């Protein structure tokens, strides 16, 4: 396997400037919110790891997104109930969500209201410290609580080249613990090694068999393999005509069905963003409430192209 980083052409500076038109003067694609099926909660950007290419720049020092509180999250769940929004799933991401001490209360609230809940984690020490609370939630709510473990590669050298030394074994041990305890689990890997997808899935399948994890590595939902994101790399801008050319519908893109709530450091209240990938770009901050965030989103960022439209990826199921 190869971990060499390919050389790519840098992003042309005239691209992704105007929300309405591309650098070539074509009408930029927009995506309407068809229905809010998934609400993401960013629990804060602090993380126990500093990954080499983290899209949200999480680390033990980055607190640009502060810890959100259980009452702040409850206000958005109240809005969903009040306005009878069709939301089915509440997702929790970070940073490392288990570093936020309010996480068990937030999970209990969302599960108690009948939502499916998804938590993204590296399954390391912060998660294991909350084992008792997690087990109690599993007993009470079963498979409506799902844990997705970030395991960047099936082999330690590639995973640790991204996430740092001694990060592979604790994650694998956390994954195996979740499986033994009967949690509903998925794994998120990354297309960073240069291997064909079939080889990647075969490698994960071997690892899962060795550690007793009942995940079908051929299932693209149970094992999600995400494309890499680099906002400095040149990618095409997405125009209205691209939907027909690519045989994709606008409602297949994340911002047609999801939003993300964040609490910026020093802010008086949380804000709602277009999606999970664009936490620091003010152009994608849509308001303070879900109602204010219901307008269309202009695909005016390289991640819109590389991850969502051309990469065909999505953070929720």
Secondary structure, DSSP 8 states (H G I E B T S, - for coil): ---------B--TTSS--SSB-TTS-BB-EE------EEEEE--SB-S---TT-TT--BSS--SB----HHHHHHHHHHHHHTT----EEEEESS-GGGSTTHHHHHHHHHHTT-EEEEEE--SHHHHHTHHHHHHHHHHHGGGEEEEEE---SSHHHHHHHH-TT-HHHHHHHHHHHHHTT-EEEEEEES-S---HHHHHHHHHHHHHHHT----TT-TTTEEEE----TTB-----BTTHHHHHT--GGGSGGGTEEEEE-BTT-SS-EEES-TT-SS-GGGEEESSTTTT-S-EE--SHHIIIIIITT---S--
